[in-house]
């Protein structure tokens, strides 16, 4: 009888515990905060830590259910966040600087980092014989984004002692590699060192590149996480939770690159594996090592942008970013 009573007691306790756990799970799901993060471009390994946070339930650990969406246009996410239509997006330090300095200020700021150094390059085939930026004299140079790419190339060329009539700039739009491979242009500004360089490698073409920050352009943050001023004022804890999760996911990615890449492919099964694997290995070293953004770095690029005419008025670094994990 005692055995039967004990058995019934244990079964009752088990049922009670199951009920408590089920209630806790339901309560946890009910408390999960839904939010959206717009991507700057179609899903690629630049975003790998974001997919790690999603697939490895790091967002959930921090109380968030995050939807990752691609806006279909690199300019759209910043504008949509500025308009208050979405809370967060992946963007660029240059774009935030331009937004804050525009005639009608777009009220966005960076709350954290994804990629902390430039990926943009000036790329060329080795057979052109280009060894230094001074070798651009007499060459045809492609560019993709006006006026930013034009301004950046002219600054690098001037730093190498060239005048603007020493070379010809040609707008190639988004068709970066075809005119380079066909010989229509000798070099192009715009390719990312982790993507287009590896695409050329997979095409069997021997290519090289100049990193912008090593040839006269201030070092800048390639990918930042942005929000709207008003949204941040009303939801500072949501921003903090998002950046804590992303910081943890970046650390996981750096410490467990093979697992991180598997999680990326799990979320994006149609991704081109040979290219993404090469790109991922070339991106690991530039994923953010900290979420504490540098005021000096923001000021340096803003000063450069103003002096070169990219923006028509000065902009304060404090208006462009906030270190939410310091708060």
C-alpha positions, 0 to 999 in steps of 0.5 A: 500500500505504501508503495502504491501511495508513493507511486501515486504521489510521484506520478502526481508530482510529475504531472504537476511539474509538467504543468508548471514547465508547460506554463513556464514555457507558455509564459516565456513565449508570451513574454518574447518581444517580437522585432524586425531587423532589415538586412542591407543586402540579400542574405550573405555571410556578412550577416552570418552572426545574425543567423547564428543568433537566430538559429542558435536561439541567442535572440530568444535567450535575450527575450527577442523573436527577431525577423530578418528581412531583406529590403531589396535595395541597399538604400531602403533599410535606412530610409524605412528606419528613419521613417519609423516603419521598422525598428532596426536595420543593418546599414553603413557608417557612411550612410549614417553620416550622410543621413545626419548631415542631409538638409532634412536630417534623417533621424537614425543612429548606429547602436552597434557593430557587425563588421568593423573595418571596410570591405570595399576595395579598388580591384584589378586583374594582376595582368594589368601590371598595376602595383600601386595607385600611381599606376592608375594613370592612363587607365579606365576605372569603373565605379558603382555608386555615385558620388561616394565611389567617385569621391573615394577613388579621387581621394586615393588617386590624389594621395598617389599624386594623380590629377583627375584628368590622369584617368577615366571614370566609367559608371558600370552600375552593379555589373562590376566584374564583367567589364573587368574580365572583358578588359573594358576597364582596368580597375573598379572601385566597389568590389568587396574583398571577401566577395568579388575577389573570391568570385574572380578566383572561382572564375580562374582570374588572378586578381588583386586589390587595394584596401581603401583604409590603407591608401588615404581613406579613414578607417570606417565601420563597414556594417552597423546596426541602426535605429530611429532616434524616437524609437530608441528613446522609447525602447532603449532596453530592446536595443540593448537586448538586440546588441547583447544578442548580436555581440554574443553571436559574433563571439560564437562565430569567431570561436566556432567558425565551422558551426557558425557557417553550418548555421548560416547554410541551415538558414540559407540552403540555396546560398552558393556554398563554394563562394560563401565558404571562401567569403566567410573565411575572409570576413571572420577577422573583420567581424566586430571585436567590441560593441564600443564604437569609437568617437574618433573613428566617427569624427574622422570619417565625418571630417573627411566627408565634409572636406571632400564635399560628400556632405555639405555641413559638419556632423557631430559624432554624438548624433551618429552613434550611441554605445548602448551596451555602456548604458 
